[in-house]
Amino acid sequence: MAHIELGVDERLFPGIAGLLMFRPETAKPLNELAEALLRGPHSPAPGERELIAAYVSGLNECTFCCASHSASAAAQLDEGMSLVDQVRADLDSAPISAKLRALLRIAGAVRDDGRKVTTEMVAAARAEGATDLEIHDTVLIAAAFCMYNRYVDGLGTLAPDGPEPYAKRARHIVEHGYGG
């Protein structure tokens, strides 16, 4: 049960969903930010951007956000949840592109402390083909998910057990986007 009364059944609206219903005026910009960062018309692909969100959320130990964005990434990546699990378990050996690995390293550094992103990390990402927009958005996704993770966990929201609630929501997001 959340630390505050959300006015909704948390079993039906777990995690951030109940929080967004509690404050619709803040839900709109939070959903718009997620939509722009995770589904906007640019690279990396939406599944890879969801993977960045899942990776950061896992590092932050945010059960709801990690499971939610892992499911969204898996729904959009050919390799599905197997790849998501491999990236979260061992970034260095996961079968992903060198560019995505470099971007995930930047995301991990941002999650720890934004000042830990080094010129060398950015140069390594560029050397693997990352654009300034991709580097920018990776940093912003990581920073935003630190905020989303702390929002969800700081108010003690419900994180459902098992993969199905997350997979169902992921299918909805793929079809309709955030806020849809």
N, CA and C atoms as an extended XYZ file, in Angstrom:
540
Properties=species:S:1:pos:R:3:atomname:S:1:resname:S:1:resid:I:1 pbc="F F F"
N         0.838       -1.185        0.000 N   MET     1
C         0.000        0.000        0.000 CA  MET     1
C         0.880        1.245        0.000 C   MET     1
N         0.550        2.189       -0.849 N   ALA     2
C         1.334        3.414       -0.953 CA  ALA     2
C         1.339        4.174        0.372 C   ALA     2
N         2.338        4.979        0.550 N   HIS     3
C         2.471        5.769        1.777 CA  HIS     3
C         1.372        6.826        1.918 C   HIS     3
N         0.732        7.188        0.809 N   ILE     4
C        -0.356        8.162        0.847 CA  ILE     4
C        -1.585        7.526        0.204 C   ILE     4
N        -2.747        8.050        0.503 N   GLU     5
C        -3.997        7.556       -0.087 CA  GLU     5
C        -4.114        8.128       -1.501 C   GLU     5
N        -4.075        7.243       -2.487 N   LEU     6
C        -4.091        7.670       -3.889 CA  LEU     6
C        -5.502        7.811       -4.453 C   LEU     6
N        -6.481        7.240       -3.760 N   GLY     7
C        -7.851        7.333       -4.243 CA  GLY     7
C        -8.166        6.354       -5.365 C   GLY     7
N        -7.292        5.366       -5.572 N   VAL     8
C        -7.523        4.335       -6.584 CA  VAL     8
C        -7.149        2.982       -5.986 C   VAL     8
N        -7.645        1.925       -6.605 N   ASP     9
C        -7.269        0.575       -6.203 CA  ASP     9
C        -5.886        0.293       -6.782 C   ASP     9
N        -4.890        0.197       -5.909 N   GLU    10
C        -3.505        0.002       -6.373 CA  GLU    10
C        -3.305       -1.311       -7.114 C   GLU    10
N        -4.163       -2.281       -6.870 N   ARG    11
C        -4.042       -3.533       -7.625 CA  ARG    11
C        -4.373       -3.313       -9.084 C   ARG    11
N        -5.258       -2.354       -9.364 N   LEU    12
C        -5.623       -2.026      -10.743 CA  LEU    12
C        -4.704       -0.971      -11.350 C   LEU    12
N        -4.132       -0.129      -10.487 N   PHE    13
C        -3.257        0.961      -10.930 CA  PHE    13
C        -1.981        0.964      -10.097 C   PHE    13
N        -1.131       -0.048      -10.301 N   PRO    14
C         0.088       -0.165       -9.496 CA  PRO    14
C         1.169        0.826       -9.928 C   PRO    14
N         2.205        0.916       -9.116 N   GLY    15
C         3.379        1.713       -9.472 CA  GLY    15
C         3.025        3.137       -9.797 C   GLY    15
N         3.585        3.616      -10.880 N   ILE    16
C         3.404        5.017      -11.256 CA  ILE    16
C         1.987        5.326      -11.722 C   ILE    16
N         1.233        4.314      -12.158 N   ALA    17
C        -0.117        4.557      -12.674 CA  ALA    17
C        -1.005        5.229      -11.629 C   ALA    17
N        -0.992        4.722      -10.408 N   GLY    18
C        -1.788        5.327       -9.349 CA  GLY    18
C        -1.326        6.732       -9.006 C   GLY    18
N        -0.013        6.932       -9.028 N   LEU    19
C         0.533        8.264       -8.744 CA  LEU    19
C         0.105        9.273       -9.803 C   LEU    19
N         0.107        8.836      -11.054 N   LEU    20
C        -0.284        9.730      -12.139 CA  LEU    20
C        -1.764       10.081      -12.047 C   LEU    20
N        -2.577        9.145      -11.586 N   MET    21
C        -4.002        9.431      -11.406 CA  MET    21
C        -4.228       10.379      -10.227 C   MET    21
N        -3.392       10.266       -9.212 N   PHE    22
C        -3.495       11.125       -8.044 CA  PHE    22
C        -3.251       12.591       -8.406 C   PHE    22
N        -2.299       12.834       -9.306 N   ARG    23
C        -1.954       14.213       -9.706 CA  ARG    23
C        -1.960       14.344      -11.223 C   ARG    23
N        -3.141       14.443      -11.842 N   PRO    24
C        -3.216       14.535      -13.303 CA  PRO    24
C        -2.422       15.711      -13.880 C   PRO    24
N        -2.320       16.794      -13.110 N   GLU    25
C        -1.590       17.959      -13.629 CA  GLU    25
C        -0.092       17.701      -13.729 C   GLU    25
N         0.438       16.789      -12.935 N   THR    26
C         1.846       16.410      -13.091 CA  THR    26
C         1.984       15.188      -13.994 C   THR    26
N         0.911       14.408      -14.114 N   ALA    27
C         0.942       13.230      -14.993 CA  ALA    27
C         1.198       13.634      -16.442 C   ALA    27
N         0.569       14.694      -16.873 N   LYS    28
C         0.682       15.099      -18.274 CA  LYS    28
C         2.140       15.356      -18.672 C   LYS    28
N         2.884       16.216      -17.974 N   PRO    29
C         4.274       16.432      -18.400 CA  PRO    29
C         5.167       15.200      -18.190 C   PRO    29
N         4.887       14.400      -17.150 N   LEU    30
C         5.699       13.190      -16.949 CA  LEU    30
C         5.478       12.199      -18.092 C   LEU    30
N         4.227       12.025      -18.508 N   ASN    31
C         3.938       11.143      -19.647 CA  ASN    31
C         4.511       11.700      -20.951 C   ASN    31
N         4.422       13.001      -21.126 N   GLU    32
C         4.979       13.614      -22.338 CA  GLU    32
C         6.495       13.431      -22.400 C   GLU    32
N         7.166       13.544      -21.261 N   LEU    33
C         8.611       13.332      -21.237 CA  LEU    33
C         8.935       11.883      -21.590 C   LEU    33
N         8.234       10.928      -20.991 N   ALA    34
C         8.463        9.511      -21.312 CA  ALA    34
C         8.202        9.245      -22.783 C   ALA    34
N         7.145        9.804      -23.320 N   GLU    35
C         6.811        9.606      -24.738 CA  GLU    35
C         7.917       10.157      -25.638 C   GLU    35
N         8.373       11.366      -25.355 N   ALA    36
C         9.419       11.981      -26.181 CA  ALA    36
C        10.727       11.203      -26.100 C   ALA    36
N        11.099       10.790      -24.900 N   LEU    37
C        12.384       10.113      -24.726 CA  LEU    37
C        12.376        8.674      -25.221 C   LEU    37
N        11.283        7.969      -24.990 N   LEU    38
C        11.280        6.530      -25.254 CA  LEU    38
C        10.635        6.147      -26.583 C   LEU    38
N         9.846        7.043      -27.159 N   ARG    39
C         9.131        6.672      -28.373 CA  ARG    39
C         9.269        7.687      -29.506 C   ARG    39
N        10.022        8.747      -29.294 N   GLY    40
C        10.181        9.768      -30.324 CA  GLY    40
C        10.791        9.197      -31.600 C   GLY    40
N        10.659        9.930      -32.696 N   PRO    41
C        11.066        9.431      -34.022 CA  PRO    41
C        12.559        9.591      -34.318 C   PRO    41
N        13.383        8.957      -33.516 N   HIS    42
C        14.828        9.027      -33.740 CA  HIS    42
C        15.479        7.787      -33.159 C   HIS    42
N        16.767        7.665      -33.348 N   SER    43
C        17.477        6.495      -32.823 CA  SER    43
C        18.062        6.837      -31.451 C   SER    43
N        18.399        5.841      -30.680 N   PRO    44
C        18.222        4.411      -30.915 CA  PRO    44
C        16.745        4.035      -31.033 C   PRO    44
N        16.504        2.807      -31.448 N   ALA    45
C        15.141        2.301      -31.598 CA  ALA    45
C        14.420        2.346      -30.248 C   ALA    45
N        13.091        2.455      -30.268 N   PRO    46
C        12.345        2.513      -29.010 CA  PRO    46
C        12.653        1.360      -28.049 C   PRO    46
N        12.822        0.165      -28.549 N   GLY    47
C        13.151       -0.964      -27.669 CA  GLY    47
C        14.478       -0.768      -26.963 C   GLY    47
N        15.439       -0.181      -27.660 N   GLU    48
C        16.742        0.090      -27.044 CA  GLU    48
C        16.646        1.206      -26.012 C   GLU    48
N        15.813        2.197      -26.280 N   ARG    49
C        15.625        3.266      -25.286 CA  ARG    49
C        14.906        2.735      -24.049 C   ARG    49
N        13.941        1.835      -24.258 N   GLU    50
C        13.280        1.184      -23.116 CA  GLU    50
C        14.296        0.354      -22.330 C   GLU    50
N        15.235       -0.262      -23.049 N   LEU    51
C        16.282       -1.042      -22.389 CA  LEU    51
C        17.149       -0.149      -21.504 C   LEU    51
N        17.441        1.057      -21.961 N   ILE    52
C        18.193        2.010      -21.139 CA  ILE    52
C        17.395        2.317      -19.863 C   ILE    52
N        16.095        2.554      -20.004 N   ALA    53
C        15.246        2.831      -18.833 CA  ALA    53
C        15.223        1.635      -17.880 C   ALA    53
N        15.117        0.429      -18.432 N   ALA    54
C        15.105       -0.777      -17.600 CA  ALA    54
C        16.441       -0.972      -16.898 C   ALA    54
N        17.523       -0.735      -17.621 N   TYR    55
C        18.868       -0.903      -17.057 CA  TYR    55
C        19.081        0.037      -15.868 C   TYR    55
N        18.749        1.300      -16.047 N   VAL    56
C        18.896        2.282      -14.970 CA  VAL    56
C        17.975        1.930      -13.804 C   VAL    56
N        16.740        1.560      -14.107 N   SER    57
C        15.790        1.206      -13.050 CA  SER    57
C        16.260       -0.014      -12.272 C   SER    57
N        16.892       -0.969      -12.968 N   GLY    58
C        17.462       -2.126      -12.279 CA  GLY    58
C        18.603       -1.734      -11.368 C   GLY    58
N        19.481       -0.867      -11.856 N   LEU    59
C        20.584       -0.390      -11.013 CA  LEU    59
C        20.056        0.346       -9.784 C   LEU    59
N        18.922        1.032       -9.951 N   ASN    60
C        18.302        1.747       -8.832 CA  ASN    60
C        17.443        0.844       -7.953 C   ASN    60
N        17.347       -0.430       -8.332 N   GLU    61
C        16.553       -1.407       -7.584 CA  GLU    61
C        15.097       -0.998       -7.458 C   GLU    61
N        14.561       -0.380       -8.493 N   CYS    62
C        13.151       -0.005       -8.536 CA  CYS    62
C        12.400       -1.152       -9.219 C   CYS    62
N        11.795       -1.992       -8.423 N   THR    63
C        11.153       -3.205       -8.934 CA  THR    63
C        10.107       -2.892       -9.987 C   THR    63
N         9.206       -1.966       -9.705 N   PHE    64
C         8.130       -1.660      -10.652 CA  PHE    64
C         8.677       -1.138      -11.974 C   PHE    64
N         9.517       -0.112      -11.930 N   CYS    65
C        10.013        0.488      -13.174 CA  CYS    65
C        10.906       -0.467      -13.953 C   CYS    65
N        11.713       -1.234      -13.252 N   CYS    66
C        12.576       -2.192      -13.926 CA  CYS    66
C        11.746       -3.242      -14.653 C   CYS    66
N        10.760       -3.811      -13.962 N   ALA    67
C         9.916       -4.830      -14.586 CA  ALA    67
C         9.088       -4.240      -15.723 C   ALA    67
N         8.571       -3.043      -15.513 N   SER    68
C         7.738       -2.395      -16.517 CA  SER    68
C         8.526       -2.087      -17.796 C   SER    68
N         9.679       -1.486      -17.651 N   HIS    69
C        10.456       -1.102      -18.834 CA  HIS    69
C        11.209       -2.276      -19.432 C   HIS    69
N        11.500       -3.286      -18.630 N   SER    70
C        12.049       -4.527      -19.186 CA  SER    70
C        11.011       -5.156      -20.109 C   SER    70
N         9.760       -5.202      -19.675 N   ALA    71
C         8.688       -5.757      -20.506 CA  ALA    71
C         8.486       -4.934      -21.765 C   ALA    71
N         8.554       -3.614      -21.654 N   SER    72
C         8.396       -2.758      -22.835 CA  SER    72
C         9.558       -2.935      -23.806 C   SER    72
N        10.761       -3.068      -23.271 N   ALA    73
C        11.918       -3.321      -24.139 CA  ALA    73
C        11.756       -4.667      -24.831 C   ALA    73
N        11.424       -5.689      -24.062 N   ALA    74
C        11.286       -7.042      -24.611 CA  ALA    74
C        10.229       -7.097      -25.703 C   ALA    74
N         9.153       -6.343      -25.531 N   ALA    75
C         8.078       -6.333      -26.533 CA  ALA    75
C         8.517       -5.709      -27.851 C   ALA    75
N         9.611       -4.950      -27.821 N   GLN    76
C        10.044       -4.240      -29.031 CA  GLN    76
C        11.386       -4.717      -29.574 C   GLN    76
N        12.024       -5.645      -28.885 N   LEU    77
C        13.309       -6.175      -29.332 CA  LEU    77
C        13.113       -7.587      -29.859 C   LEU    77
N        13.718       -7.906      -30.992 N   ASP    78
C        13.569       -9.238      -31.583 CA  ASP    78
C        13.956      -10.342      -30.609 C   ASP    78
N        14.970      -10.100      -29.789 N   GLU    79
C        15.473      -11.113      -28.857 CA  GLU    79
C        14.662      -11.187      -27.571 C   GLU    79
N        13.716      -10.285      -27.380 N   GLY    80
C        12.798      -10.312      -26.255 CA  GLY    80
C        13.453      -10.215      -24.893 C   GLY    80
N        12.794      -10.829      -23.923 N   MET    81
C        13.224      -10.732      -22.531 CA  MET    81
C        14.583      -11.386      -22.304 C   MET    81
N        14.926      -12.354      -23.137 N   SER    82
C        16.239      -12.993      -22.998 CA  SER    82
C        17.350      -11.950      -23.098 C   SER    82
N        17.251      -11.066      -24.077 N   LEU    83
C        18.272      -10.029      -24.236 CA  LEU    83
C        18.246       -9.047      -23.070 C   LEU    83
N        17.064       -8.644      -22.662 N   VAL    84
C        16.947       -7.713      -21.531 CA  VAL    84
C        17.625       -8.310      -20.302 C   VAL    84
N        17.333       -9.574      -20.030 N   ASP    85
C        17.938      -10.239      -18.868 CA  ASP    85
C        19.456      -10.319      -18.995 C   ASP    85
N        19.953      -10.595      -20.204 N   GLN    86
C        21.406      -10.677      -20.404 CA  GLN    86
C        22.073       -9.328      -20.170 C   GLN    86
N        21.475       -8.260      -20.670 N   VAL    87
C        22.036       -6.918      -20.475 CA  VAL    87
C        22.051       -6.568      -18.996 C   VAL    87
N        20.968       -6.849      -18.312 N   ARG    88
C        20.892       -6.511      -16.887 CA  ARG    88
C        21.844       -7.360      -16.058 C   ARG    88
N        22.089       -8.594      -16.487 N   ALA    89
C        22.967       -9.488      -15.718 CA  ALA    89
C        24.440       -9.193      -15.943 C   ALA    89
N        24.818       -8.885      -17.200 N   ASP    90
C        26.236       -8.694      -17.520 CA  ASP    90
C        26.371       -7.873      -18.793 C   ASP    90
N        26.425       -6.584      -18.633 N   LEU    91
C        26.496       -5.673      -19.769 CA  LEU    91
C        27.659       -6.011      -20.697 C   LEU    91
N        28.795       -6.392      -20.141 N   ASP    92
C        29.990       -6.631      -20.953 CA  ASP    92
C        29.858       -7.810      -21.902 C   ASP    92
N        29.095       -8.834      -21.526 N   SER    93
C        28.984      -10.015      -22.386 CA  SER    93
C        27.650      -10.106      -23.126 C   SER    93
N        26.747       -9.184      -22.879 N   ALA    94
C        25.444       -9.223      -23.546 CA  ALA    94
C        25.619       -9.033      -25.057 C   ALA    94
N        24.828       -9.745      -25.861 N   PRO    95
C        24.948       -9.661      -27.320 CA  PRO    95
C        24.235       -8.435      -27.900 C   PRO    95
N        24.812       -7.269      -27.642 N   ILE    96
C        24.273       -6.006      -28.154 CA  ILE    96
C        25.374       -5.294      -28.923 C   ILE    96
N        24.997       -4.277      -29.656 N   SER    97
C        25.984       -3.523      -30.425 CA  SER    97
C        26.936       -2.781      -29.494 C   SER    97
N        28.119       -2.520      -29.996 N   ALA    98
C        29.107       -1.761      -29.218 CA  ALA    98
C        28.580       -0.357      -28.916 C   ALA    98
N        27.809        0.202      -29.836 N   LYS    99
C        27.239        1.537      -29.608 CA  LYS    99
C        26.253        1.506      -28.446 C   LYS    99
N        25.348        0.536      -28.429 N   LEU   100
C        24.380        0.457      -27.338 CA  LEU   100
C        25.091        0.191      -26.014 C   LEU   100
N        26.114       -0.652      -26.033 N   ARG   101
C        26.879       -0.924      -24.812 CA  ARG   101
C        27.512        0.379      -24.288 C   ARG   101
N        28.075        1.187      -25.181 N   ALA   102
C        28.690        2.458      -24.772 CA  ALA   102
C        27.634        3.410      -24.202 C   ALA   102
N        26.453        3.435      -24.818 N   LEU   103
C        25.378        4.289      -24.307 CA  LEU   103
C        24.894        3.800      -22.946 C   LEU   103
N        24.789        2.497      -22.772 N   LEU   104
C        24.382        1.960      -21.472 CA  LEU   104
C        25.426        2.257      -20.396 C   LEU   104
N        26.689        2.258      -20.765 N   ARG   105
C        27.725        2.633      -19.784 CA  ARG   105
C        27.547        4.097      -19.349 C   ARG   105
N        27.228        4.953      -20.306 N   ILE   106
C        26.955        6.356      -19.970 CA  ILE   106
C        25.741        6.434      -19.053 C   ILE   106
N        24.685        5.694      -19.374 N   ALA   107
C        23.476        5.696      -18.545 CA  ALA   107
C        23.788        5.231      -17.122 C   ALA   107
N        24.603        4.199      -17.000 N   GLY   108
C        24.989        3.705      -15.680 CA  GLY   108
C        25.775        4.734      -14.889 C   GLY   108
N        26.619        5.468      -15.582 N   ALA   109
C        27.383        6.520      -14.902 CA  ALA   109
C        26.459        7.634      -14.427 C   ALA   109
N        25.505        8.033      -15.272 N   VAL   110
C        24.541        9.069      -14.879 CA  VAL   110
C        23.769        8.611      -13.657 C   VAL   110
N        23.343        7.361      -13.658 N   ARG   111
C        22.581        6.819      -12.530 CA  ARG   111
C        23.364        6.932      -11.235 C   ARG   111
N        24.653        6.704      -11.316 N   ASP   112
C        25.500        6.772      -10.130 CA  ASP   112
C        25.735        8.224       -9.712 C   ASP   112
N        26.120        9.046      -10.669 N   ASP   113
C        26.390       10.471      -10.436 CA  ASP   113
C        26.706       11.066      -11.801 C   ASP   113
N        25.919       11.988      -12.248 N   GLY   114
C        26.099       12.563      -13.574 CA  GLY   114
C        27.516       13.034      -13.859 C   GLY   114
N        28.224       13.424      -12.825 N   ARG   115
C        29.598       13.886      -13.008 CA  ARG   115
C        30.557       12.749      -13.332 C   ARG   115
N        30.070       11.518      -13.242 N   LYS   116
C        30.907       10.363      -13.575 CA  LYS   116
C        30.910       10.042      -15.061 C   LYS   116
N        30.115       10.775      -15.839 N   VAL   117
C        30.196       10.648      -17.300 CA  VAL   117
C        31.453       11.387      -17.720 C   VAL   117
N        32.354       10.665      -18.360 N   THR   118
C        33.643       11.251      -18.725 CA  THR   118
C        33.718       11.561      -20.209 C   THR   118
N        34.665       12.410      -20.534 N   THR   119
C        34.950       12.706      -21.939 CA  THR   119
C        35.298       11.426      -22.688 C   THR   119
N        35.992       10.522      -22.016 N   GLU   120
C        36.372        9.246      -22.636 CA  GLU   120
C        35.145        8.378      -22.934 C   GLU   120
N        34.172        8.383      -22.036 N   MET   121
C        32.949        7.612      -22.272 CA  MET   121
C        32.185        8.159      -23.475 C   MET   121
N        32.103        9.464      -23.563 N   VAL   122
C        31.414       10.099      -24.695 CA  VAL   122
C        32.181        9.824      -25.982 C   VAL   122
N        33.500        9.925      -25.932 N   ALA   123
C        34.327        9.642      -27.121 CA  ALA   123
C        34.159        8.186      -27.551 C   ALA   123
N        34.085        7.277      -26.591 N   ALA   124
C        33.896        5.857      -26.911 CA  ALA   124
C        32.545        5.636      -27.592 C   ALA   124
N        31.505        6.301      -27.107 N   ALA   125
C        30.187        6.184      -27.739 CA  ALA   125
C        30.217        6.752      -29.154 C   ALA   125
N        30.849        7.899      -29.310 N   ARG   126
C        30.972        8.492      -30.656 CA  ARG   126
C        31.765        7.576      -31.594 C   ARG   126
N        32.823        6.968      -31.078 N   ALA   127
C        33.643        6.074      -31.891 CA  ALA   127
C        32.840        4.871      -32.379 C   ALA   127
N        31.795        4.509      -31.647 N   GLU   128
C        30.936        3.392      -32.047 CA  GLU   128
C        29.747        3.861      -32.882 C   GLU   128
N        29.718        5.162      -33.203 N   GLY   129
C        28.676        5.680      -34.087 CA  GLY   129
C        27.556        6.439      -33.415 C   GLY   129
N        27.637        6.657      -32.110 N   ALA   130
C        26.586        7.401      -31.413 CA  ALA   130
C        26.622        8.867      -31.814 C   ALA   130
N        25.458        9.417      -32.035 N   THR   131
C        25.335       10.836      -32.373 CA  THR   131
C        25.201       11.657      -31.100 C   THR   131
N        25.353       12.958      -31.231 N   ASP   132
C        25.165       13.826      -30.071 CA  ASP   132
C        23.739       13.721      -29.535 C   ASP   132
N        22.748       13.579      -30.425 N   LEU   133
C        21.363       13.421      -29.981 CA  LEU   133
C        21.200       12.130      -29.177 C   LEU   133
N        21.813       11.043      -29.621 N   GLU   134
C        21.720        9.776      -28.888 CA  GLU   134
C        22.397        9.867      -27.524 C   GLU   134
N        23.525       10.533      -27.470 N   ILE   135
C        24.224       10.709      -26.191 CA  ILE   135
C        23.392       11.593      -25.268 C   ILE   135
N        22.890       12.692      -25.805 N   HIS   136
C        22.030       13.587      -25.028 CA  HIS   136
C        20.844       12.837      -24.450 C   HIS   136
N        20.138       12.111      -25.308 N   ASP   137
C        18.925       11.439      -24.862 CA  ASP   137
C        19.224       10.303      -23.887 C   ASP   137
N        20.358        9.639      -24.056 N   THR   138
C        20.747        8.602      -23.094 CA  THR   138
C        20.928        9.214      -21.713 C   THR   138
N        21.620       10.330      -21.643 N   VAL   139
C        21.816       11.008      -20.354 CA  VAL   139
C        20.464       11.435      -19.786 C   VAL   139
N        19.595       11.978      -20.627 N   LEU   140
C        18.298       12.437      -20.135 CA  LEU   140
C        17.405       11.270      -19.731 C   LEU   140
N        17.424       10.166      -20.478 N   ILE   141
C        16.655        8.979      -20.075 CA  ILE   141
C        17.135        8.504      -18.704 C   ILE   141
N        18.447        8.387      -18.534 N   ALA   142
C        18.990        7.919      -17.253 CA  ALA   142
C        18.611        8.867      -16.118 C   ALA   142
N        18.738       10.157      -16.334 N   ALA   143
C        18.395       11.129      -15.297 CA  ALA   143
C        16.899       11.087      -14.990 C   ALA   143
N        16.076       11.022      -16.032 N   ALA   144
C        14.624       10.976      -15.836 CA  ALA   144
C        14.223        9.725      -15.080 C   ALA   144
N        14.861        8.595      -15.403 N   PHE   145
C        14.467        7.374      -14.720 CA  PHE   145
C        14.965        7.326      -13.286 C   PHE   145
N        15.999        8.032      -12.974 N   CYS   146
C        16.341        8.186      -11.553 CA  CYS   146
C        15.198        8.904      -10.841 C   CYS   146
N        14.635        9.927      -11.475 N   MET   147
C        13.501       10.647      -10.891 CA  MET   147
C        12.269        9.750      -10.818 C   MET   147
N        11.904        9.099      -11.930 N   TYR   148
C        10.721        8.233      -11.923 CA  TYR   148
C        10.867        7.135      -10.863 C   TYR   148
N        12.055        6.523      -10.777 N   ASN   149
C        12.298        5.452       -9.797 CA  ASN   149
C        12.089        5.960       -8.381 C   ASN   149
N        12.605        7.118       -8.079 N   ARG   150
C        12.487        7.658       -6.731 CA  ARG   150
C        11.053        8.083       -6.426 C   ARG   150
N        10.333        8.532       -7.439 N   TYR   151
C         8.918        8.888       -7.298 CA  TYR   151
C         8.114        7.645       -6.913 C   TYR   151
N         8.285        6.566       -7.671 N   VAL   152
C         7.564        5.322       -7.431 CA  VAL   152
C         7.935        4.719       -6.076 C   VAL   152
N         9.225        4.619       -5.804 N   ASP   153
C         9.665        3.987       -4.556 CA  ASP   153
C         9.500        4.903       -3.350 C   ASP   153
N         9.660        6.197       -3.550 N   GLY   154
C         9.543        7.136       -2.441 CA  GLY   154
C         8.141        7.212       -1.866 C   GLY   154
N         7.152        6.863       -2.681 N   LEU   155
C         5.776        6.845       -2.185 CA  LEU   155
C         5.288        5.430       -1.912 C   LEU   155
N         6.192        4.459       -1.999 N   GLY   156
C         5.885        3.094       -1.592 CA  GLY   156
C         4.783        2.429       -2.393 C   GLY   156
N         4.755        2.632       -3.696 N   THR   157
C         3.679        2.074       -4.509 CA  THR   157
C         3.821        0.565       -4.696 C   THR   157
N         2.746       -0.041       -5.111 N   LEU   158
C         2.673       -1.478       -5.320 CA  LEU   158
C         3.407       -1.877       -6.599 C   LEU   158
N         4.190       -2.930       -6.506 N   ALA   159
C         4.833       -3.543       -7.670 CA  ALA   159
C         4.272       -4.958       -7.780 C   ALA   159
N         3.429       -5.217       -8.783 N   PRO   160
C         2.829       -6.555       -8.902 CA  PRO   160
C         3.883       -7.648       -9.059 C   PRO   160
N         3.515       -8.850       -8.628 N   ASP   161
C         4.372      -10.016       -8.812 CA  ASP   161
C         4.108      -10.619      -10.189 C   ASP   161
N         5.133      -11.232      -10.742 N   GLY   162
C         4.995      -11.949      -12.006 CA  GLY   162
C         5.062      -11.047      -13.212 C   GLY   162
N         5.351      -11.621      -14.366 N   PRO   163
C         5.570      -10.821      -15.574 CA  PRO   163
C         4.298      -10.362      -16.293 C   PRO   163
N         3.168      -11.034      -16.107 N   GLU   164
C         1.995      -10.741      -16.944 CA  GLU   164
C         1.458       -9.320      -16.817 C   GLU   164
N         1.320       -8.743      -15.612 N   PRO   165
C         0.820       -7.361      -15.567 CA  PRO   165
C         1.717       -6.381      -16.340 C   PRO   165
N         3.008       -6.622      -16.297 N   TYR   166
C         3.955       -5.749      -16.992 CA  TYR   166
C         3.897       -5.975      -18.497 C   TYR   166
N         3.765       -7.234      -18.917 N   ALA   167
C         3.671       -7.546      -20.341 CA  ALA   167
C         2.398       -6.948      -20.942 C   ALA   167
N         1.316       -7.009      -20.196 N   LYS   168
C         0.046       -6.430      -20.667 CA  LYS   168
C         0.189       -4.926      -20.862 C   LYS   168
N         0.770       -4.250      -19.886 N   ARG   169
C         0.966       -2.797      -19.992 CA  ARG   169
C         1.940       -2.465      -21.121 C   ARG   169
N         2.960       -3.300      -21.307 N   ALA   170
C         3.921       -3.075      -22.391 CA  ALA   170
C         3.225       -3.133      -23.745 C   ALA   170
N         2.340       -4.097      -23.927 N   ARG   171
C         1.605       -4.190      -25.197 CA  ARG   171
C         0.792       -2.925      -25.438 C   ARG   171
N         0.188       -2.406      -24.372 N   HIS   172
C        -0.601       -1.180      -24.492 CA  HIS   172
C         0.291        0.011      -24.880 C   HIS   172
N         1.443        0.112      -24.241 N   ILE   173
C         2.361        1.220      -24.543 CA  ILE   173
C         2.861        1.134      -25.977 C   ILE   173
N         3.210       -0.054      -26.431 N   VAL   174
C         3.683       -0.214      -27.812 CA  VAL   174
C         2.609        0.255      -28.791 C   VAL   174
N         1.355       -0.059      -28.506 N   GLU   175
C         0.269        0.303      -29.412 CA  GLU   175
C        -0.174        1.763      -29.270 C   GLU   175
N        -0.176        2.277      -28.026 N   HIS   176
C        -0.807        3.590      -27.786 CA  HIS   176
C         0.103        4.650      -27.203 C   HIS   176
N         1.280        4.265      -26.744 N   GLY   177
C         2.209        5.224      -26.166 CA  GLY   177
C         1.931        5.526      -24.710 C   GLY   177
N         2.728        6.412      -24.158 N   TYR   178
C         2.580        6.827      -22.769 CA  TYR   178
C         1.482        7.855      -22.685 C   TYR   178
N         0.602        7.662      -21.730 N   GLY   179
C        -0.523        8.572      -21.569 CA  GLY   179
C        -1.701        8.188      -22.432 C   GLY   179
N        -1.539        7.117      -23.224 N   GLY   180
C        -2.610        6.699      -24.141 CA  GLY   180
C        -3.528        5.689      -23.555 C   GLY   180
